[in-house]
Amino acid sequence: KMVCFGNNDVRIPPATNNSWSDIEQIVKVKKNTAYVLSVYIYTSAVLNTDATIFDVLAVHGPNLEEVHYFPSPSSYTQISLTFNSQSYSAVTIRIGFVGQKNMWVQADDWYLHS
């Protein structure tokens, strides 16, 4: 079992109430390949689960997969999703949420593997 210490985490706080906040990165992938993407999250105790998004979008293309996540206020929790890269050679990996200024998400230790 892997443990996340948050040594290189990023904290995502909303700039204003009810605003979308996220972190994203474009990564290269092999076309027509199945992948698993995971990240460890540590969050404020309150989050609107309907407004949390962990997803993968094709660059200049559609959303390939999207999941919602729950608050994890006591420790880092690993969340994951699976997707197929289809005809795309690059994807945007992203985690974010809509929330109040007192809400936050920290993300660390991203893993992408086929």
C-alpha positions as CSV (number, residue, x, y, z in Angstrom):
1,K,0.0,0.0,0.0
2,M,1.4,3.4,-1.0
3,V,1.4,6.3,1.5
4,C,1.2,9.9,0.5
5,F,3.0,12.5,2.7
6,G,2.1,15.6,0.6
7,N,5.7,16.6,0.2
8,N,5.1,18.1,-3.3
9,D,1.4,18.8,-3.1
10,V,-0.5,21.7,-4.6
11,R,-3.3,23.5,-2.8
12,I,-6.3,24.6,-4.8
13,P,-8.3,27.4,-3.1
14,P,-11.1,29.3,-4.8
15,A,-10.3,32.9,-5.5
16,T,-13.9,34.0,-4.8
17,N,-17.0,32.2,-3.5
18,N,-18.8,29.9,-5.9
19,S,-15.9,30.0,-8.4
20,W,-14.3,27.1,-10.3
21,S,-10.7,26.3,-9.2
22,D,-8.5,23.6,-10.7
23,I,-5.0,22.4,-11.6
24,E,-4.4,20.9,-15.0
25,Q,-1.6,19.6,-17.1
26,I,-1.2,18.4,-20.6
27,V,0.5,15.0,-21.0
28,K,1.4,12.9,-24.0
29,V,-0.3,9.5,-24.4
30,K,-0.3,6.6,-26.9
31,K,-3.3,6.6,-29.2
32,N,-6.0,3.9,-28.6
33,T,-4.6,2.9,-25.3
34,A,-6.3,2.2,-22.0
35,Y,-5.0,4.1,-19.0
36,V,-5.4,4.4,-15.3
37,L,-4.9,7.9,-13.8
38,S,-4.8,8.4,-10.0
39,V,-4.0,11.2,-7.6
40,Y,-3.9,11.5,-3.8
41,I,-6.2,14.2,-2.4
42,Y,-6.5,15.9,1.0
43,T,-9.4,18.3,1.4
44,S,-11.4,20.6,3.6
45,A,-14.1,18.8,5.6
46,V,-16.9,20.3,3.5
47,L,-17.0,20.0,-0.3
48,N,-20.0,19.9,-2.6
49,T,-19.5,16.4,-4.2
50,D,-21.7,17.4,-7.2
51,A,-19.2,20.2,-7.9
52,T,-16.0,18.2,-7.6
53,I,-14.4,17.0,-10.8
54,F,-11.4,14.7,-11.6
55,D,-11.2,14.2,-15.3
56,V,-9.3,13.7,-18.5
57,L,-10.0,15.7,-21.6
58,A,-8.5,15.1,-25.1
59,V,-6.5,18.1,-26.2
60,H,-8.8,19.9,-28.7
61,G,-11.3,17.1,-28.2
62,P,-13.9,15.6,-25.9
63,N,-14.0,14.8,-22.2
64,L,-12.7,11.2,-22.1
65,E,-13.7,10.4,-18.5
66,E,-15.0,12.3,-15.5
67,V,-15.6,11.3,-11.9
68,H,-16.7,13.2,-8.7
69,Y,-14.8,12.8,-5.4
70,F,-15.7,13.0,-1.8
71,P,-14.0,15.1,1.0
72,S,-10.9,13.6,2.6
73,P,-10.2,15.9,5.6
74,S,-8.3,13.5,7.8
75,S,-5.6,12.1,5.5
76,Y,-4.6,11.8,1.9
77,T,-6.9,9.4,-0.1
78,Q,-6.1,8.0,-3.6
79,I,-8.7,8.4,-6.2
80,S,-8.5,7.0,-9.7
81,L,-10.3,6.7,-13.1
82,T,-9.8,4.8,-16.3
83,F,-10.0,6.1,-19.8
84,N,-9.1,5.2,-23.4
85,S,-7.0,7.8,-25.3
86,Q,-8.9,6.9,-28.5
87,S,-7.3,8.8,-31.5
88,Y,-5.6,11.4,-29.3
89,S,-1.9,11.7,-28.6
90,A,-2.2,14.3,-25.8
91,V,-4.7,14.7,-22.9
92,T,-5.3,17.3,-20.2
93,I,-5.5,15.8,-16.7
94,R,-7.4,17.9,-14.3
95,I,-8.8,18.1,-10.7
96,G,-10.9,20.9,-9.5
97,F,-14.1,22.0,-7.8
98,V,-16.6,24.8,-7.4
99,G,-16.7,26.0,-3.8
100,Q,-16.4,28.7,-1.2
101,K,-13.2,30.5,-0.2
102,N,-12.9,28.4,3.0
103,M,-12.9,25.1,1.0
104,W,-9.7,23.6,-0.5
105,V,-8.2,20.6,-2.2
106,Q,-4.6,19.5,-2.1
107,A,-3.4,17.1,-4.7
108,D,-0.1,15.1,-4.8
109,D,1.5,12.0,-6.3
110,W,-0.2,11.7,-9.7
111,Y,0.2,8.4,-11.5
112,L,-0.6,7.6,-15.2
113,H,-0.1,4.1,-16.5
114,S,-1.3,1.9,-19.3
